[in-house]
Amino acid sequence: MKRIHTILIILLLAVTYGEAKKSSDDRQMDDFITSLMKKMTLEEKIGQLNLGGVGSPKVVGSAIGLDEAIRKGLVSSVGGFDAKAAEDAQKFAVENSRMKIPLITGLDVVHGYYTIFPIPLASACSWNMPLLEESARVAADEASAFGINWTFAPMVDICRDPRWGRIAEGAGEDPCLGSRIGRAMVRGFQGDDLSKPNTLLACVKHFALYGASEAGRDYNTVSMDPVTMYNYYLPPYKAAFDEGAGSGMTSFNVVNGVPATGNKWLLTDLLRDQWKFKGFMVSDANSLAEMSEHGMGGAQRITELAMNAGLDMDMSSSLYVLCLKKAVEEKRVPLSRIDAACRRVLEAKYKLGLFEDPFRYLKNKQRQSQVLSPQNRDVARRLAAESIVLLKNSEQLLPITPPRKIAVVGPMGNVRGELLGTWSYGYSKDKMHSAYEALREALAGKCEVSYSQGANYIEDYCIYDGAFTIPTDSLIRRAIAETSDADLIIAAVGEPSSWSGEAKSRVNPSLPDCQKKMLRELKKTGKPVVVVIFSGRPLILTEEDAEFSTLVEAWHGGTMAGEALCDILLGKVCPSGKITATFPRHIGQIPIYYNHLRTGRPYSGFWATTKYVDCVNEPLYPFGYGLSYNRYTYGKPVLDKKKAKGDDDVVTLSIDITNTGKYTGKEVVQLYIGDPEASVSRPVIELKDFQKVDFAPGETKTVTFRITTGQLKFYNQDLKYDWEAGKFNISVGPNSRELQKLTMTWDK
């Protein structure tokens, strides 16, 4: 007991010292910035609120060049596409501006810098938080070696519509999973000390509701009731801000009818007053100027609206530089608002260590030689492999036992850069392998591997010649002839990277007709076919699911996509990915998501229930779905009690799971809760917890979940966040469709 007492005293002293040191550091920062701001002119304070355009050679809307704008203190941040340019801009700022205030260098380091990881939607399918955090740490280490110290990531927008191109940038449709991933990415980017020269200031985007854009069309309007907003769309933003993200970015859409960039309820009432966020908020590129297109008035008016609403920094439009001084002089914007915004930006620079050393992120050039290192590639390869989802394997074609000859056929089979996905800068495309190249190398000396294009992406798009298009029929005939002696065909189909991401919405997220035609002709050969889909969104694969026994969703897997795919196909790694966005069966089902509300007429045999007359309700693949080469047998779940009471009570669910397969593998065990007795209609089920568990062949493990009242809480009609007494359905299983349900009660 004495030893325990001593340890507790030491821990208490350590915590007390840490808090005291933090308080001292905060006072030192406050004193420094207060002293600095007393010396600044109004124009210089406003200049700290201007991001001069990512990659822009001059301040937009101004006749002066970037160098003169920096000299006058009118630019706070610059884009970081080029390390030399970033270094030159920083040198110019600290040597030529009156206040010598250093610049922040920002860039969309969304899923890697040189070493590109799978797109965020794919990485989310790994359900592996430590590995996701490690990927963000690698991205920060590489990007900061080139002078970048601010990333416009993570994107945590919830999306239920695969037509939206930017679904590729987020974690999918679920707020619980999305919140955990947002936290992991913030930790990875920012580390434990922002002043270290290998960190990135995180920027949570797009605040808020951007993933609910109507019709899945980018930049479109959003309409949403408050209960839906608070329960399903806002939690990932709050989680990432609570984790300590130093900045956030507004979205292009309206929230409650007002553009997010000028929305006082969103940026002040919610973010500052309720959530206590202390960092700074920047607009998305030109979204301040675009408030005029929303019908909010001219340049002067929208500038004043945005500043008074709580927007701290303007990206690209330069309207703050052009209009804020007049607004202050004419007393339509209080000087205190300018001071508050300026202080937040300066605090970020202070925390990044830029005042201590403006070149902190430009001194370690030896780290530039470490990009794409074997260690970084290994992280990318492991994450890409865990992101791949085995959708179907009914004839056990996978894993492959190398036959005499394998033919890779399809437009995605022998491309490199297209595997990197949206928001990648292509630095590694010449140092990576296509799927065909990786497979050929992996099977060298064991099996012949050939390649044939088979089809274009779409009929009028040629991936090789550029000047003319080879007709699909000609490509198919050539592919059939070239694969006549193959024992196995791997059909590589999907979307090139340019089809997903910003401004890349699709009205019909299916495989193009020419690729479908190629698949039909390959099917006619009678040879076994493994269909591998590379995409930036869930696709409608109903026809492919009906016609082929083996489907693999490989996404846009990044630098090591080819090697990771080989690891899966050849059985070096057992598939463990689970989808985080529902795959529709038909376009008419969109938007489709697992955690839908109840209806008064749920589907049944009665004629007048919620159903389609020409399609079933169920998706093709539900949220949380993904197969393995193993079979994981779930025993009967057990609750340690069927009745609980009070806020502090805890219920434990236990379940035995056995790997009956012959491979070492991982299984994502998912816990869902349903609340059928509530003051507002609640979803049929909601993901509340999950564990990714390692299994040896034949191993049985007992997986336990602790259930608390925190997992029962929701926002009611009055937007009060609390739990209500009553009955609860507790379910566990491998996905949102295959669940075992238990019932319990929890009283106040």
ZAMARGU-4260 file (C-alpha; in steps of 0.2 Angstrom, whole numbers, plus 5000, padded with zeros to 4 digits):
<rodrens>
0) 5000/5000/5000 | 5014/5012/5004 | 5022/5009/4987 | 5005/5012/4978 | 5003/5028/4989
5) 5020/5034/4983 | 5016/5031/4965 | 5000/5040/4966 | 5009/5055/4974 | 5022/5055/4960
10) 5008/5054/4947 | 4999/5069/4955 | 5014/5079/4956 | 5018/5076/4938 | 5000/5081/4933
15) 5001/5096/4943 | 5018/5101/4936 | 5012/5098/4918 | 4997/5109/4921 | 5008/5123/4929
20) 5020/5122/4915 | 5006/5123/4902 | 4999/5138/4912 | 5016/5146/4912 | 5018/5143/4893
25) 5001/5150/4890 | 5005/5166/4899 | 5022/5168/4890 | 5013/5166/4874 | 4999/5179/4879
30) 5012/5191/4884 | 5022/5189/4868 | 5007/5191/4857 | 5000/5206/4867 | 5016/5215/4865
35) 5017/5211/4847 | 4999/5217/4843 | 5002/5233/4852 | 5015/5237/4838 | 5004/5232/4824
40) 4994/5243/4813 | 4976/5239/4808 | 4982/5235/4791 | 4995/5223/4797 | 4982/5214/4809
45) 4971/5212/4794 | 4985/5205/4784 | 4987/5191/4797 | 4969/5186/4792 | 4973/5183/4773
50) 4979/5167/4765 | 4985/5174/4749 | 4979/5160/4738 | 4987/5142/4738 | 5000/5143/4724
55) 4994/5160/4719 | 5008/5172/4712 | 4999/5187/4719 | 4986/5193/4731 | 4969/5190/4721
60) 4960/5206/4717 | 4976/5217/4720 | 4988/5224/4707 | 5003/5221/4718 | 5013/5205/4718
65) 5015/5193/4732 | 5032/5200/4737 | 5025/5218/4739 | 5010/5211/4748 | 5022/5202/4760
70) 5032/5217/4762 | 5017/5227/4767 | 5011/5214/4780 | 4996/5209/4770 | 4999/5190/4769
75) 4998/5178/4783 | 5000/5161/4774 | 5005/5154/4758 | 5003/5138/4748 | 5016/5125/4750
80) 5018/5116/4733 | 5036/5121/4731 | 5049/5120/4745 | 5060/5133/4737 | 5046/5145/4735
85) 5040/5143/4753 | 5058/5146/4759 | 5060/5161/4748 | 5043/5168/4754 | 5047/5165/4773
90) 5064/5173/4770 | 5056/5188/4762 | 5044/5190/4776 | 5056/5190/4790 | 5068/5201/4782
95) 5057/5214/4773 | 5041/5216/4782 | 5040/5229/4796 | 5035/5217/4809 | 5045/5202/4803
100) 5030/5190/4807 | 5033/5173/4799 | 5021/5165/4787 | 5012/5148/4789 | 5014/5137/4774
105) 4998/5126/4771 | 4994/5112/4759 | 4980/5099/4757 | 4991/5084/4764 | 4975/5073/4765
110) 4982/5056/4764 | 5001/5057/4762 | 5014/5068/4754 | 5027/5059/4745 | 5022/5042/4752
115) 5003/5042/4747 | 4992/5031/4758 | 4975/5025/4753 | 4961/5038/4750 | 4953/5042/4767
120) 4937/5032/4763 | 4948/5017/4760 | 4959/5019/4775 | 4943/5020/4786 | 4939/5003/4780
125) 4954/4997/4790 | 4945/5001/4806 | 4963/5002/4813 | 4965/5018/4823 | 4984/5016/4828
130) 4988/5012/4809 | 4978/5027/4804 | 4987/5038/4816 | 5004/5032/4811 | 4999/5036/4792
135) 4996/5054/4798 | 5012/5054/4807 | 5022/5049/4792 | 5013/5062/4781 | 5017/5075/4794
140) 5035/5070/4794 | 5037/5070/4775 | 5027/5086/4772 | 5036/5096/4786 | 5053/5091/4778
145) 5048/5103/4763 | 5043/5118/4774 | 5024/5113/4775 | 5017/5116/4793 | 4999/5117/4790
150) 4988/5104/4782 | 4970/5106/4777 | 4965/5090/4784 | 4957/5079/4791 | 4940/5080/4782
155) 4927/5073/4793 | 4911/5076/4783 | 4898/5062/4785 | 4892/5057/4768 | 4877/5045/4764
160) 4878/5048/4745 | 4891/5040/4734 | 4887/5052/4720 | 4897/5065/4729 | 4915/5065/4724
165) 4922/5070/4740 | 4915/5055/4749 | 4933/5049/4745 | 4940/5061/4757 | 4931/5056/4772
170) 4927/5041/4783 | 4910/5036/4777 | 4893/5037/4784 | 4895/5034/4803 | 4898/5047/4816
175) 4905/5035/4829 | 4919/5028/4817 | 4921/5045/4809 | 4924/5053/4826 | 4937/5041/4831
180) 4946/5043/4814 | 4946/5062/4816 | 4954/5061/4833 | 4967/5048/4826 | 4972/5059/4812
185) 4973/5075/4822 | 4985/5066/4834 | 4995/5060/4820 | 4997/5076/4811 | 5000/5087/4827
190) 5010/5075/4838 | 5012/5079/4856 | 5021/5096/4853 | 5017/5107/4838 | 5033/5116/4840
195) 5043/5100/4834 | 5049/5102/4816 | 5040/5087/4810 | 5022/5092/4814 | 5007/5099/4805
200) 4994/5110/4811 | 4978/5101/4808 | 4963/5109/4800 | 4946/5101/4802 | 4935/5102/4787
205) 4922/5106/4781 | 4913/5114/4794 | 4899/5110/4793 | 4887/5097/4785 | 4896/5098/4768
210) 4894/5079/4765 | 4875/5081/4765 | 4875/5091/4749 | 4859/5089/4739 | 4859/5076/4725
215) 4877/5072/4729 | 4882/5088/4719 | 4897/5097/4725 | 4895/5115/4731 | 4876/5112/4732
220) 4864/5117/4746 | 4861/5107/4762 | 4845/5107/4771 | 4844/5098/4788 | 4834/5098/4804
225) 4843/5101/4820 | 4841/5084/4828 | 4849/5075/4812 | 4863/5088/4812 | 4867/5086/4831
230) 4866/5067/4831 | 4874/5062/4815 | 4883/5075/4806 | 4891/5086/4820 | 4900/5073/4831
235) 4915/5070/4820 | 4919/5089/4819 | 4917/5091/4838 | 4928/5075/4841 | 4942/5082/4830
240) 4941/5099/4838 | 4941/5091/4856 | 4957/5082/4851 | 4966/5098/4850 | 4965/5103/4831
245) 4972/5120/4830 | 4962/5126/4815 | 4946/5122/4805 | 4939/5126/4788 | 4922/5132/4784
250) 4911/5123/4770 | 4904/5130/4754 | 4886/5125/4758 | 4873/5134/4768 | 4868/5129/4786
255) 4850/5134/4791 | 4850/5145/4776 | 4866/5155/4779 | 4882/5151/4771 | 4894/5142/4783
260) 4908/5155/4779 | 4897/5169/4786 | 4886/5159/4799 | 4887/5167/4816 | 4877/5153/4824
265) 4889/5140/4817 | 4906/5149/4820 | 4902/5158/4836 | 4887/5151/4845 | 4891/5133/4842
270) 4909/5132/4839 | 4916/5145/4851 | 4902/5147/4865 | 4896/5129/4866 | 4911/5119/4860
275) 4924/5131/4867 | 4936/5130/4852 | 4951/5141/4854 | 4959/5139/4837 | 4956/5149/4821
280) 4944/5146/4807 | 4949/5149/4789 | 4937/5149/4774 | 4938/5136/4760 | 4946/5143/4744
285) 4936/5158/4739 | 4920/5153/4749 | 4920/5171/4756 | 4918/5179/4739 | 4906/5166/4734
290) 4894/5171/4747 | 4888/5184/4734 | 4882/5170/4723 | 4872/5163/4738 | 4863/5180/4738
295) 4871/5188/4753 | 4876/5204/4745 | 4891/5213/4738 | 4910/5212/4743 | 4909/5224/4757
300) 4893/5217/4765 | 4899/5199/4764 | 4916/5203/4771 | 4908/5211/4786 | 4895/5197/4788
305) 4910/5184/4788 | 4921/5193/4801 | 4906/5197/4813 | 4901/5179/4811 | 4918/5173/4817
310) 4928/5168/4802 | 4946/5172/4806 | 4955/5170/4790 | 4950/5172/4772 | 4958/5160/4759
315) 4961/5166/4741 | 4948/5180/4739 | 4958/5194/4748 | 4941/5202/4753 | 4947/5205/4771
320) 4962/5214/4764 | 4952/5224/4752 | 4936/5228/4764 | 4940/5226/4782 | 4949/5242/4786
325) 4934/5252/4779 | 4922/5241/4789 | 4932/5245/4805 | 4933/5264/4801 | 4914/5265/4798
330) 4911/5255/4814 | 4902/5240/4806 | 4915/5228/4812 | 4922/5231/4829 | 4941/5232/4831
335) 4940/5219/4845 | 4934/5206/4832 | 4949/5210/4821 | 4960/5208/4837 | 4953/5192/4842
340) 4955/5184/4825 | 4973/5191/4823 | 4977/5184/4840 | 4971/5166/4836 | 4982/5166/4820
345) 4997/5173/4829 | 4994/5160/4843 | 4995/5146/4830 | 5012/5153/4823 | 5018/5154/4841
350) 5013/5136/4845 | 5022/5130/4828 | 5038/5138/4835 | 5039/5150/4820 | 5042/5165/4831
355) 5057/5156/4839 | 5063/5150/4822 | 5054/5155/4806 | 5064/5142/4797 | 5061/5128/4809
360) 5052/5118/4795 | 5065/5122/4782 | 5081/5117/4791 | 5080/5098/4791 | 5083/5096/4772
365) 5091/5079/4776 | 5074/5073/4780 | 5069/5076/4762 | 5080/5061/4757 | 5069/5050/4769
370) 5053/5052/4760 | 5047/5036/4752 | 5058/5027/4764 | 5056/5008/4767 | 5048/5012/4784
375) 5036/5024/4776 | 5032/5012/4762 | 5029/4998/4774 | 5016/5009/4784 | 5007/5013/4767
380) 5008/4994/4762 | 5000/4988/4778 | 4987/5001/4778 | 4982/4998/4760 | 4981/4979/4763
385) 4970/4982/4778 | 4959/4994/4768 | 4955/4982/4754 | 4938/4974/4756 | 4934/4956/4750
390) 4916/4958/4744 | 4913/4940/4737 | 4923/4924/4736 | 4910/4911/4733 | 4920/4899/4723
395) 4936/4901/4734 | 4946/4908/4719 | 4956/4918/4732 | 4969/4917/4738 | 4977/4912/4722
400) 4987/4896/4720 | 4999/4902/4706 | 4993/4893/4690 | 5003/4892/4674 | 4998/4909/4668
405) 4988/4924/4675 | 4981/4937/4663 | 4978/4955/4670 | 4965/4963/4659 | 4957/4980/4661
410) 4960/4999/4660 | 4965/5000/4679 | 4977/4985/4678 | 4993/4994/4672 | 4992/5012/4678
415) 5001/5020/4692 | 4996/5037/4696 | 4978/5033/4694 | 4980/5022/4710 | 4985/5037/4720
420) 4967/5044/4721 | 4961/5062/4724 | 4972/5075/4733 | 4989/5067/4729 | 5003/5076/4720
425) 5010/5062/4710 | 5027/5063/4717 | 5028/5044/4719 | 5020/5038/4703 | 5037/5035/4695
430) 5043/5025/4710 | 5028/5013/4712 | 5021/4998/4703 | 5005/4996/4694 | 4994/4981/4699
435) 5001/4971/4684 | 5019/4975/4688 | 5017/4971/4706 | 5009/4954/4702 | 5022/4950/4689
440) 5036/4954/4701 | 5028/4944/4715 | 5026/4929/4704 | 5042/4930/4695 | 5049/4912/4692
445) 5033/4904/4698 | 5020/4910/4685 | 5018/4920/4669 | 5008/4936/4671 | 5002/4945/4655
450) 4993/4962/4653 | 4979/4968/4641 | 4970/4984/4641 | 4953/4976/4637 | 4943/4993/4638
455) 4945/5012/4640 | 4939/5020/4656 | 4924/5026/4645 | 4922/5024/4627 | 4929/5041/4621
460) 4944/5041/4633 | 4960/5033/4628 | 4973/5030/4642 | 4988/5028/4630 | 4987/5037/4614
465) 4978/5053/4618 | 4976/5058/4600 | 4963/5045/4596 | 4952/5031/4604 | 4954/5013/4601
470) 4936/5006/4600 | 4930/4995/4615 | 4926/4981/4603 | 4944/4981/4596 | 4951/4981/4614
475) 4940/4967/4619 | 4945/4956/4604 | 4963/4959/4607 | 4961/4955/4626 | 4952/4939/4622
480) 4965/4933/4610 | 4979/4938/4622 | 4972/4928/4636 | 4967/4913/4627 | 4980/4902/4636
485) 4978/4910/4653 | 4972/4899/4668 | 4965/4914/4678 | 4960/4932/4673 | 4961/4946/4685
490) 4949/4960/4678 | 4955/4977/4684 | 4941/4989/4682 | 4935/5005/4690 | 4937/5024/4691
495) 4953/5034/4687 | 4958/5046/4701 | 4951/5061/4692 | 4933/5054/4694 | 4932/5057/4713
500) 4936/5071/4724 | 4932/5089/4723 | 4920/5094/4709 | 4919/5076/4704 | 4901/5071/4707
505) 4894/5057/4697 | 4875/5055/4692 | 4877/5036/4691 | 4891/5029/4702 | 4892/5012/4692
510) 4905/5005/4681 | 4905/5013/4663 | 4896/5003/4650 | 4912/4999/4640 | 4920/4991/4656
515) 4904/4981/4659 | 4905/4975/4641 | 4923/4969/4644 | 4918/4960/4659 | 4903/4951/4650
520) 4915/4945/4636 | 4928/4939/4649 | 4914/4929/4657 | 4910/4921/4641 | 4927/4913/4640
525) 4923/4901/4654 | 4939/4905/4663 | 4939/4910/4681 | 4938/4928/4684 | 4943/4939/4699
530) 4936/4956/4697 | 4946/4970/4706 | 4938/4987/4708 | 4948/5002/4710 | 4937/5017/4715
535) 4935/5033/4725 | 4918/5029/4731 | 4906/5014/4733 | 4900/5009/4716 | 4884/5000/4711
540) 4890/4982/4707 | 4874/4973/4706 | 4877/4966/4689 | 4895/4961/4693 | 4889/4953/4710
545) 4877/4942/4700 | 4889/4937/4686 | 4905/4934/4695 | 4910/4924/4710 | 4925/4935/4716
550) 4924/4953/4719 | 4938/4964/4728 | 4936/4982/4732 | 4954/4989/4731 | 4950/5008/4731
555) 4963/5020/4726 | 4976/5012/4737 | 4991/5024/4736 | 5009/5022/4733 | 5009/5004/4738
560) 4992/4999/4731 | 5000/4986/4719 | 5010/4977/4732 | 4996/4978/4745 | 4984/4970/4732
565) 4996/4956/4728 | 4998/4953/4747 | 4979/4950/4747 | 4977/4940/4731 | 4991/4929/4735
570) 4986/4926/4753 | 5001/4934/4761 | 4989/4945/4771 | 4971/4939/4775 | 4958/4952/4770
575) 4951/4962/4785 | 4944/4978/4777 | 4925/4982/4781 | 4916/4995/4771 | 4911/5011/4780
580) 4899/5017/4767 | 4884/5007/4761 | 4885/5000/4743 | 4868/5003/4734 | 4860/4989/4724
585) 4852/5002/4713 | 4854/5021/4710 | 4836/5024/4715 | 4840/5019/4733 | 4852/5033/4736
590) 4854/5041/4749 | 4856/5024/4758 | 4864/5021/4775 | 4862/5009/4789 | 4857/5020/4803
595) 4841/5026/4796 | 4826/5031/4807 | 4812/5019/4810 | 4796/5020/4800 | 4778/5018/4805
600) 4776/5004/4792 | 4792/4994/4792 | 4794/4982/4777 | 4783/4966/4779 | 4772/4955/4769
605) 4758/4968/4770 | 4756/4978/4753 | 4756/4995/4760 | 4773/4996/4769 | 4789/5005/4765
610) 4796/4997/4750 | 4800/4998/4731 | 4789/4988/4719 | 4804/4985/4708 | 4818/4983/4720
615) 4821/4976/4737 | 4825/4988/4751 | 4842/4981/4756 | 4858/4987/4750 | 4870/4976/4740
620) 4883/4977/4754 | 4879/4984/4771 | 4889/4995/4782 | 4903/4986/4791 | 4903/4972/4778
625) 4919/4963/4772 | 4924/4945/4770 | 4940/4935/4775 | 4949/4920/4769 | 4944/4913/4787
630) 4928/4910/4794 | 4925/4918/4811 | 4912/4909/4821 | 4903/4920/4833 | 4896/4912/4849
635) 4881/4918/4859 | 4884/4935/4866 | 4881/4937/4885 | 4877/4953/4895 | 4883/4952/4913
640) 4866/4960/4918 | 4850/4963/4910 | 4845/4978/4921 | 4856/4993/4925 | 4852/5009/4934
645) 4860/5026/4935 | 4873/5036/4926 | 4888/5027/4933 | 4882/5009/4930 | 4892/4998/4917
650) 4886/4983/4908 | 4898/4971/4900 | 4894/4961/4884 | 4905/4946/4881 | 4906/4935/4866
655) 4918/4921/4861 | 4924/4922/4843 | 4934/4908/4834 | 4944/4908/4819 | 4940/4892/4810
660) 4951/4896/4796 | 4969/4892/4792 | 4976/4909/4791 | 4982/4922/4803 | 4969/4936/4802
665) 4960/4951/4809 | 4941/4953/4812 | 4932/4969/4816 | 4919/4965/4829 | 4905/4978/4830
670) 4894/4983/4844 | 4877/4992/4839 | 4864/4999/4851 | 4845/5002/4847 | 4834/5013/4857
675) 4816/5008/4854 | 4808/5019/4868 | 4814/5037/4866 | 4807/5054/4865 | 4812/5056/4847
680) 4813/5043/4834 | 4829/5034/4835 | 4839/5024/4822 | 4836/5006/4820 | 4854/5003/4826
685) 4869/5014/4829 | 4887/5009/4829 | 4894/5012/4847 | 4910/5003/4848 | 4921/4991/4839
690) 4937/4981/4841 | 4949/4975/4828 | 4955/4958/4835 | 4970/4947/4829 | 4967/4929/4828
695) 4979/4914/4825 | 4972/4899/4815 | 4960/4890/4826 | 4961/4902/4840 | 4946/4907/4851
700) 4945/4924/4860 | 4933/4932/4871 | 4929/4949/4866 | 4921/4961/4878 | 4913/4978/4877
705) 4909/4990/4891 | 4893/4999/4889 | 4890/5015/4898 | 4876/5028/4898 | 4888/5039/4887
710) 4884/5027/4873 | 4865/5029/4876 | 4865/5048/4875 | 4858/5058/4860 | 4851/5075/4857
715) 4832/5076/4860 | 4820/5088/4852 | 4826/5102/4863 | 4844/5098/4858 | 4848/5092/4876
720) 4861/5079/4876 | 4856/5065/4888 | 4850/5047/4889 | 4833/5041/4893 | 4827/5027/4904
725) 4819/5012/4895 | 4823/4997/4884 | 4838/4995/4874 | 4843/4983/4860 | 4862/4978/4861
730) 4868/4969/4846 | 4885/4962/4841 | 4892/4955/4824 | 4903/4956/4809 | 4893/4969/4801
735) 4877/4980/4802 | 4866/4966/4794 | 4872/4950/4803 | 4869/4954/4821 | 4864/4944/4837
740) 4853/4955/4847 | 4850/4955/4866 | 4838/4966/4876 | 4840/4975/4892 | 4833/4989/4902
745) 4842/5004/4910 | 4833/5015/4923 | 4837/5032/4930
</rodrens>
